[in-house]
Amino acid sequence: MKRKSKLQSIILSLLLLLFTLVPQSALTVNAAAGGDMAVHFLDVGQGNAILVQSGGQNLLYDGGDQSHADQVVSYLQQQNVETIDYMISSHYDEDHLGGLVKCLNSFNVSNVLGSDYVHTSNLFNTFMNTATANAIIVQYPSVGDTFDFGTGSFTVLAPDGISQNSNDNSVVIKLENGSNSFIFTGDAEETSEQDMISTGMNLDCDVLSVGHHGSASSTTWDFLEATSPSYAVISCGVNNQYNHPSAETMGRLSDMEIPVFRTDKQGTIIAVSDGTTISWSQDPCNDYSSGDAVQSQQETAAASEQIQAQEQEQVQEPAQEENYGTMVWIPATGEKYHSIPNCGRMNPDTARQVTQSEAEAMGYGPCSKCF
């Protein structure tokens, strides 16, 4: 069994190497080996579309806008998709829903999951009518509902209730394969993020699909602390009119040293989980610039200099360091305690100071960066 697993890993590595050498439109990545799960973050411009393949099953989370519908269908066909076992519309904004209508007409679709609210657009009506025409009843899952999928499963994290804000109605899921996990957030904003945190569910993940294309209204300090992702993926368009991703969001990702992938810089990005480790079709670009590149570069540089100056100040003030003694800082959310309130891995505005023994008694562990 070990020899077979090693052979599968070698084959997977060769496939991912091939991805960097062959045009994306000509490459098919399969996840049929063992417990492999392939997650494709499609480049659909200023939109969102994620294809997941595992154990012979397919899941499509959002489909981009109408102008990219043909591209999404073509990509799925290249990946040998015939049946979409789960189609999930995070919410009903055009840049997420547009491509799903054509997918309903192009593939056999077993299950459609969506958010239980009515959008005022003609596209929403077309989507619902197309589902009905294909004898599909749209399901409205509740928080905590879990669905088996391929070699793993996915659990619904949001929305907990319906909001006047369409973005906060986004169906958020946590996809798990062995010890690996991914969170897809659609356009969920701060209110939804806080609702997810308040449930007490385990939000920790390896990969976070950043909410609302990197908008400043999403990916708050608290949510990043709760999810603690090893990687972040941002789906947004080149030179988009909204200047996504925002400087605020990119600053938080940079401060927390989270490696970043971006479809506007790298095109379609593929992650393959074997249940233990995640392999990528390319390295993170780690481009923390915002949509307004010049402004964000200045802001990022200034923020970096400020952090370095603050860290130097802490080093240069031994008397103040002595005052810390056994005192540490803990965040409003998260599981780590810190030696200083501004180490870059917590929100200093919501931090409070307790003794180290108190922090450990509450279940906190030391931050790997500042301890």
Secondary structure, DSSP 8 states (H G I E B T S, - for coil): -HHHHHHHHHHHHHHHHHHHHS-GGG------STT-EEEEE---SSS-EEEEEETTEEEEEEE--GGGHHHHHHHHHHTT--EESEEE-S---HHHHHHHHHHHHHSEE--EE--SS---SHHHHHHHHHHHHTT---B---TT-EEEETTEEEEEEE-SS--SSGGGG--EEEEEETTEEEEE-TT--HHHHHHHHHTT-----SEEE-GGGG-TTSS-HHHHHHH--SEEEE---TT-TT--S-HHHHHHHHHTT--EEEHHHH-SEEEEE-SS-EEESS--------SSHHHHHHHHHHHHHHHHHHHHHHHT-HHHHHHHTTEEEE-SSSSEEBSSTTSSSS-GGG-EEEEHHHHHHTT-EE-TTT-
